[in-house]
Amino acid sequence: MKTKALYTGSFDPLTNGHMNIIQRAAKLYDELTIGIIVNPSKKSMFSLEQRKNMIRETMKDLDNVKVDCFSGLLASYVNNNGFNVVVRGLRATMDFEYEIQMAQMNARLFNERVETVFLMTAPKYSFISSSMIKEVHSLGGCIDGLVPDTILQNMKALSEQEEI
């Protein structure tokens, strides 16, 4: 059976921690979709379309990876699109507590054949979060090496536009 996996998040911005999970998951599954979740309660740095384009650019060398956007219930998107696996990244114990609760709720909502798989991010990225990246960048701190180059260039360009 072909494995069709989904890795979701707001990815605002995509970090090297996310990249670590994506690259490893792409090796494990036949097809991996990066699902950008529309979260109206979060103030985004980048529009949905900008995030989608930047992630596509960053993932262009991974043939089995595609990018999509969705809103609403994760389980509905998973069930309606025939995914077998939902990949979740973990950084620390606090991530696990939140993620296990979500996975258990989703297990009730997913079709029978869907599994949630947890991947630990590489230790060198375990402290990174999109929120922290945005805050450090907004205060003029260096985020080189914490986000892919494409993302860094776009963040710098956005900051320059805001200064004008």
Phi and psi in degrees as GROMACS dihedral restraints (atoms count N, CA, C in turn):
[ dihedral_restraints ]
;  ai    aj    ak    al  type     phi  dphi    fc
    3     4     5     6     1   -72.8    20    10
    4     5     6     7     1   132.4    20    10
    6     7     8     9     1   -95.1    20    10
    7     8     9    10     1   125.4    20    10
    9    10    11    12     1  -118.5    20    10
   10    11    12    13     1   107.1    20    10
   12    13    14    15     1  -107.2    20    10
   13    14    15    16     1   155.7    20    10
   15    16    17    18     1  -129.5    20    10
   16    17    18    19     1   131.6    20    10
   18    19    20    21     1  -121.4    20    10
   19    20    21    22     1   119.2    20    10
   21    22    23    24     1  -114.0    20    10
   22    23    24    25     1   158.0    20    10
   24    25    26    27     1   171.7    20    10
   25    26    27    28     1   174.7    20    10
   27    28    29    30     1   -83.9    20    10
   28    29    30    31     1   -26.0    20    10
   30    31    32    33     1    49.1    20    10
   31    32    33    34     1    49.8    20    10
   33    34    35    36     1  -124.0    20    10
   34    35    36    37     1    79.2    20    10
   36    37    38    39     1   -96.4    20    10
   37    38    39    40     1   168.9    20    10
   39    40    41    42     1   -64.5    20    10
   40    41    42    43     1   133.4    20    10
   42    43    44    45     1  -112.2    20    10
   43    44    45    46     1   171.1    20    10
   45    46    47    48     1   -68.9    20    10
   46    47    48    49     1   -22.6    20    10
   48    49    50    51     1   -65.2    20    10
   49    50    51    52     1   -44.4    20    10
   51    52    53    54     1   -60.4    20    10
   52    53    54    55     1   -44.8    20    10
   54    55    56    57     1   -58.6    20    10
   55    56    57    58     1   -41.2    20    10
   57    58    59    60     1   -58.8    20    10
   58    59    60    61     1   -45.4    20    10
   60    61    62    63     1   -65.9    20    10
   61    62    63    64     1   -44.8    20    10
   63    64    65    66     1   -61.1    20    10
   64    65    66    67     1   -48.3    20    10
   66    67    68    69     1   -62.0    20    10
   67    68    69    70     1   -39.8    20    10
   69    70    71    72     1   -72.2    20    10
   70    71    72    73     1   -41.0    20    10
   72    73    74    75     1   -66.4    20    10
   73    74    75    76     1   -34.8    20    10
   75    76    77    78     1   -62.3    20    10
   76    77    78    79     1   -28.6    20    10
   78    79    80    81     1   -77.3    20    10
   79    80    81    82     1   -25.7    20    10
   81    82    83    84     1   -86.9    20    10
   82    83    84    85     1   -27.6    20    10
   84    85    86    87     1  -122.9    20    10
   85    86    87    88     1   150.8    20    10
   87    88    89    90     1   -61.7    20    10
   88    89    90    91     1   -40.5    20    10
   90    91    92    93     1  -139.3    20    10
   91    92    93    94     1   134.3    20    10
   93    94    95    96     1  -126.7    20    10
   94    95    96    97     1   125.7    20    10
   96    97    98    99     1  -107.0    20    10
   97    98    99   100     1   130.0    20    10
   99   100   101   102     1   -90.3    20    10
  100   101   102   103     1   110.7    20    10
  102   103   104   105     1   -99.8    20    10
  103   104   105   106     1   108.4    20    10
  105   106   107   108     1   -83.1    20    10
  106   107   108   109     1   117.9    20    10
  108   109   110   111     1   -84.2    20    10
  109   110   111   112     1   132.6    20    10
  111   112   113   114     1   -82.4    20    10
  112   113   114   115     1   116.0    20    10
  114   115   116   117     1  -121.3    20    10
  115   116   117   118     1    96.3    20    10
  117   118   119   120     1   -63.9    20    10
  118   119   120   121     1   -17.2    20    10
  120   121   122   123     1   -83.3    20    10
  121   122   123   124     1    -9.4    20    10
  123   124   125   126     1  -101.5    20    10
  124   125   126   127     1   139.9    20    10
  126   127   128   129     1   -85.8    20    10
  127   128   129   130     1   117.0    20    10
  129   130   131   132     1   -90.4    20    10
  130   131   132   133     1   145.0    20    10
  132   133   134   135     1   -75.0    20    10
  133   134   135   136     1   -43.6    20    10
  135   136   137   138     1  -116.0    20    10
  136   137   138   139     1   148.7    20    10
  138   139   140   141     1   -67.7    20    10
  139   140   141   142     1   164.3    20    10
  141   142   143   144     1   -57.8    20    10
  142   143   144   145     1   -44.9    20    10
  144   145   146   147     1   -64.8    20    10
  145   146   147   148     1   -39.9    20    10
  147   148   149   150     1   -62.9    20    10
  148   149   150   151     1   -45.0    20    10
  150   151   152   153     1   -61.3    20    10
  151   152   153   154     1   -45.0    20    10
  153   154   155   156     1   -59.0    20    10
  154   155   156   157     1   -47.2    20    10
  156   157   158   159     1   -65.9    20    10
  157   158   159   160     1   -42.1    20    10
  159   160   161   162     1   -65.3    20    10
  160   161   162   163     1   -40.4    20    10
  162   163   164   165     1   -67.6    20    10
  163   164   165   166     1   -41.9    20    10
  165   166   167   168     1   -58.0    20    10
  166   167   168   169     1   -44.6    20    10
  168   169   170   171     1   -62.2    20    10
  169   170   171   172     1   -43.7    20    10
  171   172   173   174     1   -66.9    20    10
  172   173   174   175     1   -32.6    20    10
  174   175   176   177     1   -96.1    20    10
  175   176   177   178     1     6.8    20    10
  177   178   179   180     1   -57.4    20    10
  178   179   180   181     1   -23.9    20    10
  180   181   182   183     1   -87.1    20    10
  181   182   183   184     1    -6.0    20    10
  183   184   185   186     1  -100.1    20    10
  184   185   186   187     1   100.5    20    10
  186   187   188   189     1   -62.6    20    10
  187   188   189   190     1   -29.2    20    10
  189   190   191   192     1   -96.6    20    10
  190   191   192   193     1    14.1    20    10
  192   193   194   195     1  -112.1    20    10
  193   194   195   196     1   132.7    20    10
  195   196   197   198     1  -129.9    20    10
  196   197   198   199     1   166.1    20    10
  198   199   200   201     1  -122.4    20    10
  199   200   201   202     1   136.2    20    10
  201   202   203   204     1  -143.1    20    10
  202   203   204   205     1   165.5    20    10
  204   205   206   207     1  -124.7    20    10
  205   206   207   208     1   149.0    20    10
  207   208   209   210     1  -155.8    20    10
  208   209   210   211     1   162.4    20    10
  210   211   212   213     1  -132.6    20    10
  211   212   213   214     1   167.9    20    10
  213   214   215   216     1    91.2    20    10
  214   215   216   217     1  -158.1    20    10
  216   217   218   219     1   -74.4    20    10
  217   218   219   220     1   127.1    20    10
  219   220   221   222     1   -54.7    20    10
  220   221   222   223     1   -44.6    20    10
  222   223   224   225     1   -60.6    20    10
  223   224   225   226     1   -36.9    20    10
  225   226   227   228     1   -64.6    20    10
  226   227   228   229     1   -44.8    20    10
  228   229   230   231     1   -62.8    20    10
  229   230   231   232     1   -43.7    20    10
  231   232   233   234     1   -62.6    20    10
  232   233   234   235     1   -51.3    20    10
  234   235   236   237     1   -65.4    20    10
  235   236   237   238     1   -39.6    20    10
  237   238   239   240     1   -73.4    20    10
  238   239   240   241     1   -17.4    20    10
  240   241   242   243     1  -114.0    20    10
  241   242   243   244     1     9.3    20    10
  243   244   245   246     1    68.1    20    10
  244   245   246   247     1    32.1    20    10
  246   247   248   249     1   -76.0    20    10
  247   248   249   250     1   145.1    20    10
  249   250   251   252     1   -99.6    20    10
  250   251   252   253     1   -23.9    20    10
  252   253   254   255     1  -136.8    20    10
  253   254   255   256     1   139.0    20    10
  255   256   257   258     1  -115.1    20    10
  256   257   258   259     1   121.4    20    10
  258   259   260   261     1   -94.9    20    10
  259   260   261   262     1   132.9    20    10
  261   262   263   264     1  -126.8    20    10
  262   263   264   265     1   136.5    20    10
  264   265   266   267     1   -94.5    20    10
  265   266   267   268     1   142.8    20    10
  267   268   269   270     1  -122.8    20    10
  268   269   270   271     1   137.5    20    10
  270   271   272   273     1  -108.1    20    10
  271   272   273   274     1   -44.1    20    10
  273   274   275   276     1  -149.5    20    10
  274   275   276   277     1   178.3    20    10
  276   277   278   279     1   -56.2    20    10
  277   278   279   280     1   -40.5    20    10
  279   280   281   282     1   -64.0    20    10
  280   281   282   283     1   -33.1    20    10
  282   283   284   285     1   -63.0    20    10
  283   284   285   286     1   -43.1    20    10
  285   286   287   288     1   -60.5    20    10
  286   287   288   289     1   -44.4    20    10
  288   289   290   291     1   -59.9    20    10
  289   290   291   292     1   -43.5    20    10
  291   292   293   294     1   -68.9    20    10
  292   293   294   295     1   -47.6    20    10
  294   295   296   297     1   -66.8    20    10
  295   296   297   298     1   -36.5    20    10
  297   298   299   300     1   -66.9    20    10
  298   299   300   301     1   -37.5    20    10
  300   301   302   303     1   -63.7    20    10
  301   302   303   304     1   -45.3    20    10
  303   304   305   306     1   -63.8    20    10
  304   305   306   307     1   -42.7    20    10
  306   307   308   309     1   -63.2    20    10
  307   308   309   310     1   -39.0    20    10
  309   310   311   312     1   -68.6    20    10
  310   311   312   313     1   -38.6    20    10
  312   313   314   315     1   -66.3    20    10
  313   314   315   316     1   -45.3    20    10
  315   316   317   318     1   -62.9    20    10
  316   317   318   319     1   -33.6    20    10
  318   319   320   321     1   -58.1    20    10
  319   320   321   322     1   -32.1    20    10
  321   322   323   324     1   -72.8    20    10
  322   323   324   325     1   -26.7    20    10
  324   325   326   327     1   -99.3    20    10
  325   326   327   328     1   -26.6    20    10
  327   328   329   330     1   -70.3    20    10
  328   329   330   331     1   155.4    20    10
  330   331   332   333     1   -60.8    20    10
  331   332   333   334     1   159.4    20    10
  333   334   335   336     1   -55.5    20    10
  334   335   336   337     1   -34.9    20    10
  336   337   338   339     1   -81.7    20    10
  337   338   339   340     1     0.5    20    10
  339   340   341   342     1   -93.9    20    10
  340   341   342   343     1   130.5    20    10
  342   343   344   345     1  -117.5    20    10
  343   344   345   346     1   144.9    20    10
  345   346   347   348     1   -98.2    20    10
  346   347   348   349     1   129.7    20    10
  348   349   350   351     1  -120.4    20    10
  349   350   351   352     1   131.3    20    10
  351   352   353   354     1  -101.7    20    10
  352   353   354   355     1   131.1    20    10
  354   355   356   357     1  -118.8    20    10
  355   356   357   358     1   130.5    20    10
  357   358   359   360     1   -78.8    20    10
  358   359   360   361     1   134.6    20    10
  360   361   362   363     1   -71.4    20    10
  361   362   363   364     1   158.4    20    10
  363   364   365   366     1   -58.9    20    10
  364   365   366   367     1   141.5    20    10
  366   367   368   369     1   -52.7    20    10
  367   368   369   370     1   -33.8    20    10
  369   370   371   372     1   -68.3    20    10
  370   371   372   373     1   -12.9    20    10
  372   373   374   375     1  -112.1    20    10
  373   374   375   376     1     4.9    20    10
  375   376   377   378     1   -67.1    20    10
  376   377   378   379     1   -15.9    20    10
  378   379   380   381     1   -97.6    20    10
  379   380   381   382     1    -5.9    20    10
  381   382   383   384     1   -84.2    20    10
  382   383   384   385     1   135.5    20    10
  384   385   386   387     1  -137.1    20    10
  385   386   387   388     1   154.4    20    10
  387   388   389   390     1   -58.6    20    10
  388   389   390   391     1   -40.9    20    10
  390   391   392   393     1   -60.8    20    10
  391   392   393   394     1   -44.0    20    10
  393   394   395   396     1   -65.8    20    10
  394   395   396   397     1   -41.1    20    10
  396   397   398   399     1   -59.1    20    10
  397   398   399   400     1   -47.2    20    10
  399   400   401   402     1   -61.6    20    10
  400   401   402   403     1   -43.1    20    10
  402   403   404   405     1   -65.5    20    10
  403   404   405   406     1   -48.1    20    10
  405   406   407   408     1   -61.7    20    10
  406   407   408   409     1   -43.5    20    10
  408   409   410   411     1   -62.9    20    10
  409   410   411   412     1   -43.9    20    10
  411   412   413   414     1   -64.4    20    10
  412   413   414   415     1   -24.6    20    10
  414   415   416   417     1   -96.1    20    10
  415   416   417   418     1     9.2    20    10
  417   418   419   420     1    86.1    20    10
  418   419   420   421     1    10.5    20    10
  420   421   422   423     1   -78.6    20    10
  421   422   423   424     1   159.5    20    10
  423   424   425   426     1   -83.4    20    10
  424   425   426   427     1   124.9    20    10
  426   427   428   429     1  -117.7    20    10
  427   428   429   430     1    14.6    20    10
  429   430   431   432     1   -55.0    20    10
  430   431   432   433     1   135.4    20    10
  432   433   434   435     1    83.3    20    10
  433   434   435   436     1    -4.2    20    10
  435   436   437   438     1  -104.3    20    10
  436   437   438   439     1   -17.4    20    10
  438   439   440   441     1  -133.0    20    10
  439   440   441   442     1   154.0    20    10
  441   442   443   444     1   -59.5    20    10
  442   443   444   445     1   152.0    20    10
  444   445   446   447     1   -54.6    20    10
  445   446   447   448     1   -41.5    20    10
  447   448   449   450     1   -58.2    20    10
  448   449   450   451     1   -43.0    20    10
  450   451   452   453     1   -67.0    20    10
  451   452   453   454     1   -44.7    20    10
  453   454   455   456     1   -59.1    20    10
  454   455   456   457     1   -45.1    20    10
  456   457   458   459     1   -60.7    20    10
  457   458   459   460     1   -42.3    20    10
  459   460   461   462     1   -67.9    20    10
  460   461   462   463     1   -36.4    20    10
  462   463   464   465     1   -66.5    20    10
  463   464   465   466     1   -42.6    20    10
  465   466   467   468     1   -64.2    20    10
  466   467   468   469     1   -42.4    20    10
  468   469   470   471     1   -63.6    20    10
  469   470   471   472     1   -40.8    20    10
  471   472   473   474     1   -63.7    20    10
  472   473   474   475     1   -42.2    20    10
  474   475   476   477     1   -62.1    20    10
  475   476   477   478     1   -40.4    20    10
  477   478   479   480     1   -65.3    20    10
  478   479   480   481     1   -39.2    20    10
  480   481   482   483     1   -64.6    20    10
  481   482   483   484     1   -38.7    20    10
  483   484   485   486     1   -69.2    20    10
  484   485   486   487     1   -26.6    20    10
  486   487   488   489     1   -74.5    20    10
  487   488   489   490     1   -23.8    20    10
